Amino acid sequence: MKPSFYNVLGPYTFRYVANLLDAELFSKTDLSEHKIKSFNGLDNCSSNDITFLNDNINIKDTNMIAKGYLVSKKNNSGIINGKVLVKVNDLHSSIAKLSNIFCTDFTENEKNNIKKPKIYKPVNYISKKSLIKNGCIIGKNVTINDGSILYENCIIGNNVNIGSNTVIRNSIIGDNVMIGSNTSIGQPGFGFAFNKDQNIQIFHMGRAIIQNNSFIGCNCSIDRGSFSDTVIGENVYLDNQIHIAHNVHVGSNTMIAAQSGIAGSVKIGNFCRIGGQVGIANHIKIGDNVEIAAKSAVRNNIEANKKIMGDPAINMFTYLKNYKKYFR
């Protein structure tokens, strides 16, 4: 059973949702009183959920299978694969509004009513100056140092070592993981909709998942997913001062050096080597066995087994050849 990190609200009628979003409803039948069960990302929704089409998804893509009711920009047309379209003027604001009516944080009273944390023995060391909140499950031989906080319902595997002043929430940590001091894992990501009066935060429903045998350095920040999970694969090594944004997947046996920043929804393959101060733009896909030189800026998808460098990052040997040509 998955741990719960927030309240799921609803269902709501189509009429209520359409009024909230100032939307046009395109359906072959009258669904105004039909109940929408929940709100999820496109990959995670069921037939009674409402979901959305990202700006970079073509509604005419016949390979896409829509499982829920689709929120889309008004300039999209028709009904895709027989599914209903809820057409809106501002997609991002609509996503933010939906996330906040279907999800909400636990109240303090609800947090107090969660079961006390379960800590399995033997315990290596848990500082009296750390804080483990209700619902947490802590594996065997765990070390938790001074000032660290584990928020409600987090799961920590066996032989995990957590440094000082680290904050973990909405997270599942595997076995044999080392986490440095002053690191934050599972906080909401940088997801919001612009609004001329006040920007609207998107409620982040996903989790941060750190798989077995990984190493997370000091002063790192790993955001939880917005509509899917942020996943750090097995035997991944993250140096100090690394930022991993929401929905990022880092493949197993990958290494990332210090001060690198990975923007939202990036997919990094297995056995990659990423140098220090690398920046990777959002929604980029990087194949297996890719090497990225330090201070590179990755703005396009990278196929497997490539070596790249520069800004924008290109083939490493082409970059060096051009550098020698123009700067010798």
C-alpha positions as CSV (number, residue, x, y, z in Angstrom):
1,M,0.0,0.0,0.0
2,K,1.4,3.4,-1.0
3,P,1.9,5.9,1.9
4,S,-0.4,8.9,1.8
5,F,1.2,12.3,2.0
6,Y,-1.9,14.5,1.5
7,N,-5.7,14.5,1.4
8,V,-7.5,13.6,-1.9
9,L,-10.7,15.5,-2.3
10,G,-13.7,15.2,-4.6
11,P,-15.5,13.9,-6.6
12,Y,-16.8,17.1,-8.3
13,T,-19.4,17.4,-11.1
14,F,-18.4,18.6,-14.6
15,R,-20.6,21.6,-14.0
16,Y,-18.6,22.7,-11.0
17,V,-15.2,22.1,-12.8
18,A,-16.4,23.9,-16.0
19,N,-17.5,26.9,-14.0
20,L,-14.2,27.0,-12.0
21,L,-12.1,26.9,-15.2
22,D,-14.5,29.0,-17.4
23,A,-14.3,26.1,-19.7
24,E,-16.1,24.8,-22.8
25,L,-17.2,21.2,-22.6
26,F,-17.0,19.1,-25.8
27,S,-18.9,15.8,-25.4
28,K,-21.4,13.6,-27.3
29,T,-23.6,13.4,-24.2
30,D,-24.6,15.8,-21.4
31,L,-22.1,15.3,-18.6
32,S,-22.9,18.4,-16.5
33,E,-23.8,16.3,-13.5
34,H,-21.3,13.5,-14.1
35,K,-18.8,13.1,-11.2
36,I,-15.1,13.5,-11.8
37,K,-13.3,11.2,-9.3
38,S,-9.8,12.8,-9.2
39,F,-7.1,14.8,-11.0
40,N,-3.9,13.1,-12.3
41,G,-1.2,13.3,-14.9
42,L,-1.8,11.8,-18.3
43,D,0.2,8.7,-17.5
44,N,-1.5,8.0,-14.2
45,C,-5.2,8.8,-14.7
46,S,-8.1,6.4,-14.8
47,S,-11.2,6.6,-17.0
48,N,-13.1,8.7,-14.4
49,D,-10.2,11.1,-13.7
50,I,-9.6,14.5,-15.3
51,T,-6.2,15.1,-16.8
52,F,-4.5,17.5,-19.1
53,L,-2.5,17.8,-22.4
54,N,0.8,19.5,-22.0
55,D,1.8,22.2,-24.5
56,N,4.3,19.9,-26.1
57,I,1.7,17.0,-26.8
58,N,-0.1,17.1,-30.1
59,I,-3.8,16.2,-29.7
60,K,-3.7,14.7,-33.2
61,D,-1.1,12.1,-32.2
62,T,-2.9,8.9,-32.9
63,N,-0.5,6.9,-30.8
64,M,-1.6,8.7,-27.7
65,I,-4.2,6.8,-25.7
66,A,-6.3,9.1,-23.5
67,K,-7.6,7.4,-20.3
68,G,-9.4,10.3,-18.7
69,Y,-11.3,13.5,-19.4
70,L,-8.8,15.9,-21.0
71,V,-8.3,19.6,-20.2
72,S,-6.9,21.3,-23.3
73,K,-6.3,24.7,-24.8
74,K,-9.3,26.1,-26.7
75,N,-7.3,26.1,-29.9
76,N,-7.3,22.3,-29.9
77,S,-10.3,20.7,-31.7
78,G,-12.5,17.7,-31.5
79,I,-12.6,14.7,-29.2
80,I,-9.6,12.5,-29.1
81,N,-10.1,8.7,-29.0
82,G,-13.7,9.2,-28.0
83,K,-12.7,11.2,-24.8
84,V,-14.2,14.4,-23.6
85,L,-12.3,17.7,-24.0
86,V,-12.6,20.4,-21.4
87,K,-11.3,23.5,-23.3
88,V,-9.8,26.4,-21.4
89,N,-8.1,29.7,-22.3
90,D,-5.2,29.3,-19.8
91,L,-4.0,25.7,-19.5
92,H,-1.5,26.3,-16.7
93,S,-3.9,28.3,-14.5
94,S,-6.5,25.5,-15.0
95,I,-3.9,22.8,-14.0
96,A,-3.1,24.8,-10.8
97,K,-6.7,25.3,-9.9
98,L,-7.6,21.7,-10.4
99,S,-4.6,20.5,-8.3
100,N,-5.7,22.6,-5.4
101,I,-9.4,21.5,-5.4
102,F,-8.5,17.8,-5.6
103,C,-5.6,17.8,-3.2
104,T,-4.8,19.5,0.1
105,D,-2.2,19.1,2.9
106,F,-3.1,17.3,6.1
107,T,-4.3,19.6,8.8
108,E,-2.4,19.6,12.1
109,N,-5.2,17.7,13.7
110,E,-5.1,15.0,11.0
111,K,-1.3,14.8,11.4
112,N,-1.7,14.2,15.2
113,N,-4.1,11.4,14.5
114,I,-1.7,9.5,12.2
115,K,-0.1,6.4,13.9
116,K,3.1,6.9,15.8
117,P,6.3,6.2,13.8
118,K,7.5,2.6,13.5
119,I,11.2,2.2,14.1
120,Y,12.7,-1.3,13.6
121,K,15.5,-2.6,15.7
122,P,18.4,-2.7,15.9
123,V,19.0,1.0,15.7
124,N,22.4,2.3,14.8
125,Y,21.9,5.9,16.0
126,I,19.0,8.3,16.1
127,S,19.8,11.6,17.6
128,K,17.5,13.0,20.3
129,K,17.8,16.3,18.5
130,S,16.3,14.8,15.3
131,L,12.5,14.7,14.7
132,I,10.6,11.7,13.3
133,K,6.9,12.5,12.7
134,N,3.9,10.3,12.8
135,G,3.4,7.6,10.2
136,C,7.1,7.2,9.3
137,I,8.6,3.7,8.9
138,I,12.2,3.5,9.8
139,G,14.3,0.4,8.8
140,K,17.0,-1.4,10.7
141,N,20.5,0.0,11.4
142,V,19.5,3.5,10.5
143,T,21.6,6.6,11.5
144,I,19.8,10.0,11.8
145,N,21.9,12.9,13.0
146,D,21.2,16.1,14.9
147,G,18.6,18.5,13.6
148,S,17.2,16.2,10.8
149,I,13.4,16.1,10.3
150,L,11.4,13.3,8.7
151,Y,7.9,14.4,8.0
152,E,4.7,12.4,8.1
153,N,4.5,8.9,6.4
154,C,8.0,8.8,5.0
155,I,9.6,5.4,4.5
156,I,13.3,4.9,5.2
157,G,14.9,1.6,4.3
158,N,17.6,-0.4,6.1
159,N,21.2,0.8,6.7
160,V,20.3,4.4,5.7
161,N,22.6,7.2,7.0
162,I,21.1,10.7,7.2
163,G,23.4,13.7,8.0
164,S,22.6,16.7,10.2
165,N,19.9,19.2,9.5
166,T,18.5,17.3,6.5
167,V,14.7,17.6,5.8
168,I,12.8,14.7,4.2
169,R,9.1,14.7,3.3
170,N,6.8,12.9,0.8
171,S,9.6,10.5,0.2
172,I,10.5,6.8,0.0
173,I,14.2,6.0,0.7
174,G,15.6,2.6,-0.2
175,D,18.2,0.5,1.5
176,N,21.9,1.4,2.0
177,V,21.4,5.1,1.0
178,M,23.7,7.8,2.3
179,I,22.3,11.4,2.6
180,G,24.5,14.3,3.5
181,S,23.9,17.2,5.8
182,N,21.7,20.2,5.0
183,T,19.9,18.4,2.2
184,S,16.2,18.8,1.4
185,I,14.2,15.9,-0.2
186,G,10.6,15.8,-1.2
187,Q,9.6,19.5,-1.0
188,P,7.3,20.9,-3.7
189,G,9.0,21.9,-6.9
190,F,9.0,25.2,-8.9
191,G,5.6,24.7,-10.4
192,F,3.1,27.5,-10.6
193,A,0.8,29.4,-13.0
194,F,1.4,33.0,-13.8
195,N,-1.4,35.3,-12.7
196,K,-1.4,39.1,-13.0
197,D,-2.7,39.5,-9.4
198,Q,-1.2,36.5,-7.7
199,N,0.6,33.5,-9.1
200,I,-1.1,30.1,-8.4
201,Q,1.0,27.3,-6.8
202,I,0.5,23.8,-8.3
203,F,-0.1,21.2,-5.6
204,H,2.6,18.6,-6.1
205,M,1.1,15.1,-5.8
206,G,4.2,13.1,-6.6
207,R,6.8,11.6,-4.3
208,A,10.6,11.6,-4.2
209,I,11.9,8.1,-4.5
210,I,15.6,7.3,-3.8
211,Q,16.4,3.7,-4.7
212,N,18.9,1.4,-3.1
213,N,22.6,2.0,-2.7
214,S,22.5,5.7,-3.7
215,F,24.6,8.5,-2.4
216,I,23.2,12.0,-2.0
217,G,25.7,14.7,-1.1
218,C,25.4,17.7,1.2
219,N,23.3,20.8,0.4
220,C,21.4,19.0,-2.3
221,S,17.7,19.7,-3.2
222,I,15.5,17.0,-4.7
223,D,11.9,18.1,-5.4
224,R,9.0,15.7,-5.3
225,G,7.1,15.2,-8.5
226,S,4.1,17.3,-9.5
227,F,1.9,14.7,-11.3
228,S,4.4,11.8,-11.3
229,D,7.3,10.8,-9.1
230,T,10.9,12.1,-9.0
231,V,13.1,9.0,-9.1
232,I,16.7,8.6,-8.3
233,G,17.8,5.1,-9.5
234,E,20.0,2.5,-7.9
235,N,23.6,3.3,-7.2
236,V,23.3,6.9,-8.3
237,Y,25.9,9.3,-6.8
238,L,25.1,12.9,-6.4
239,D,27.9,15.3,-5.4
240,N,27.3,18.3,-3.1
241,Q,25.0,21.3,-4.1
242,I,23.0,19.6,-6.8
243,H,19.4,20.5,-7.6
244,I,17.0,17.9,-9.0
245,A,13.6,19.4,-10.0
246,H,10.2,17.8,-10.0
247,N,9.4,14.7,-12.1
248,V,13.1,14.1,-13.0
249,H,14.2,10.5,-13.5
250,V,17.9,9.7,-13.0
251,G,18.9,6.2,-14.2
252,S,20.9,3.7,-12.2
253,N,24.6,3.9,-11.9
254,T,24.7,7.6,-13.0
255,M,27.0,10.1,-11.4
256,I,26.4,13.9,-11.3
257,A,29.2,16.3,-10.1
258,A,28.7,19.4,-7.9
259,Q,26.6,22.4,-8.6
260,S,24.7,20.9,-11.5
261,G,21.0,21.8,-12.0
262,I,18.5,19.4,-13.6
263,A,15.2,21.1,-14.6
264,G,11.8,19.6,-14.4
265,S,10.7,16.3,-16.2
266,V,14.2,15.5,-17.5
267,K,14.9,11.8,-18.1
268,I,18.5,10.7,-17.6
269,G,19.6,7.2,-18.6
270,N,21.8,4.6,-16.9
271,F,25.6,4.8,-16.5
272,C,25.7,8.5,-17.4
273,R,28.6,10.8,-16.2
274,I,27.7,14.5,-15.8
275,G,30.4,17.0,-14.9
276,G,30.1,19.9,-12.4
277,Q,28.0,23.0,-13.0
278,V,26.1,21.4,-15.9
279,G,22.6,22.7,-16.6
280,I,19.9,20.6,-18.3
281,A,16.8,22.2,-19.6
282,N,13.3,20.9,-18.8
283,H,11.8,17.9,-20.6
284,I,15.1,16.8,-22.1
285,K,15.8,13.1,-22.6
286,I,19.3,11.7,-22.2
287,G,20.2,8.2,-23.3
288,D,22.4,5.6,-21.5
289,N,26.2,6.0,-21.2
290,V,26.2,9.7,-22.0
291,E,29.1,11.8,-20.8
292,I,28.6,15.6,-20.3
293,A,31.6,17.8,-19.7
294,A,31.6,20.4,-16.9
295,K,29.8,23.7,-17.4
296,S,27.8,22.4,-20.4
297,A,24.3,23.6,-21.1
298,V,22.1,20.8,-22.5
299,R,19.2,22.2,-24.5
300,N,18.3,19.2,-26.8
301,N,17.8,15.5,-26.4
302,I,20.9,13.4,-26.4
303,E,21.1,9.9,-27.8
304,A,22.9,7.1,-26.0
305,N,26.7,6.7,-25.9
306,K,27.4,10.4,-26.8
307,K,30.0,12.6,-25.3
308,I,29.0,16.3,-25.3
309,M,30.2,19.7,-24.1
310,G,29.7,23.4,-24.5
311,D,26.7,25.8,-24.6
312,P,24.7,24.7,-26.3
313,A,26.1,21.2,-25.7
314,I,27.3,19.5,-28.9
315,N,29.5,16.6,-29.8
316,M,32.6,16.9,-27.6
317,F,35.1,16.3,-30.5
318,T,33.3,18.8,-32.8
319,Y,33.4,21.4,-30.0
320,L,37.1,20.9,-29.4
321,K,37.9,21.1,-33.1
322,N,35.9,24.3,-33.4
323,Y,37.6,25.7,-30.3
324,K,41.0,25.1,-31.7
325,K,40.1,26.6,-35.0
326,Y,38.8,29.9,-33.6
327,F,41.0,30.4,-30.5
328,R,44.4,29.0,-31.4
